[in-house]
Amino acid sequence: MEDPAKPYFYQGLTDRERAVFEGAIALATIYHQFVGTPVSRSRKVIRSLERAIERSILLQPFKEKVEVKIDPKRARSGKGPYAYFSLTGEMLEVKVVAKYGKARAYVAMRFIPDLGYPLMYVEKVEENE
C-alpha cells in the first residue's frame, strides 16, 4: 500500500520503526477511545463491543489484525437499572499486527498484576527482505 503521509514523517524512519509506531497508535486509540464505555454483563454485548473495537481499528491504515478480549470478571457493577459496568484498561487484552513496508510489528496491551497496570508493549517485530 502506498503511503501518502510518508513525506510528513522523518525521512530516516525505517519500516520497522514505522510499523511499531502504527501498532502503538492502535493500542492508544483503543485505550483512550473505549475506556469508560458502559457494558452489560451479557456475553453477547461484550462480544459485540469486542468486534466493534476490532473493526474500528482495522479501518486505520497498515493494520493487518486486531484481537480484543474483555474480561468482565475484573468489573464491578451496580444492581437494578445500574447493573452495568464501565470498561477499564484492566479488563482489556489486545493484540494488534501492523505492517508497514517490509516490517510487521506485533504489539499488545494487557493488565500486568505485578505492575498493577494495563501495559502496552511490543511483542516482536519481523522484517521481510
Secondary structure, DSSP 8 states (H G I E B T S, - for coil): ---TTGGGS-TT--HHHHHHHHHHHHHHHHHHHHTT-EE-S-HHHHHHHHHHHHHHHHTSTTEEEEEEEE-GGG----SGGG--EE--GGGEEEEEEEEETTEEEEEEEEEETTTTEEEEEEEEEEE--
